[in-house]
Amino acid sequence: MTAQSLGTVLLGAALIHYLILLAWFAVFTGAHDALHRLHGRWFRLPVERFDAIHYAAMAGYKLGVLLFFLVPGIALKLWG
């Protein structure tokens, strides 16, 4: 596998992960109350803490995609 094709694969994976992140955000904003009720069955979380947990998780996921897929993919595309 060449650096160019590996870069293409990594950029494609980054796109898929960003679509997952976008779907997560859409579900979180569109069905916020239903999600909070669902999780409220197992955990006693105030709405503010529930929002903070999801926001932090989305930020961590986005950072992981950026560091492990997007930056290496761009670097390999430029290098190859």
N, C-alpha and C positions, 0 to 999 in steps of 0.2 A: 504494500500500500504506500503510495507516495504521500509526500507532505501536503500536496494540493488536494488530493482526494480525502485525506484525513481531516483537513481543514473544512472541506465541504460537509463531511459527516458531522463534525462538531457544530458547525453553524446550523445544520438541519436539526440536530438535537436541541440546540439552544432555542430555535424557533418553536419546537414542540413544547419545551418546558415553559416558555413564555405564554404559549396558548393555554397550558394548564394553569398558570398563574392568573391569567385573564379570566378563565372560567371560575377559578376559586373566588376572585374578587367579585365577579358578577353574581355568583350564588350568595356570597357573603352580604352584598349590598341588597340584592333582590329578595332574599329570604332570611333576612337578619333575625327577625323575631322567631320564626320557625326553628332556625338553627339554635338560637339561645334556649328555646323551650326543650328541644331535643337533648342538648347537652346538659340542661338543667335537671334532667332526670337522673343523671349520674353524678354531677358535680354541682355544688352550690356556688355559683359564680355571679357576682353582680355584673350588670351589663357593661360597666366601664372596664372591668377586668377581662371580661370575655372579648371585648373589642381590642384591648391592649395585647392580649395573647395572640389573636389572629393577625393583628398588625405586625407584631414582632416576628411571627412565623412567616408571614409573607415577605417581610424584609430579609430574613435569613435565607429563604428559598431563592429570592431574587439575587442576593449576593452570591450564593452558591452557584447559580447558573452563570452569573457574570464571570466568576473566577475560574470555574471548571470547564465551561463550554465556549462562551463568547470570546473572551480574551485569547485563549489558546487557538480557537478557530480562526480568528482574524490574524493572529501572528503566523500561523501556518500558511494561510492564504497569501500573506505578504511575503513570507520567506520562500514559498514554493514557486 
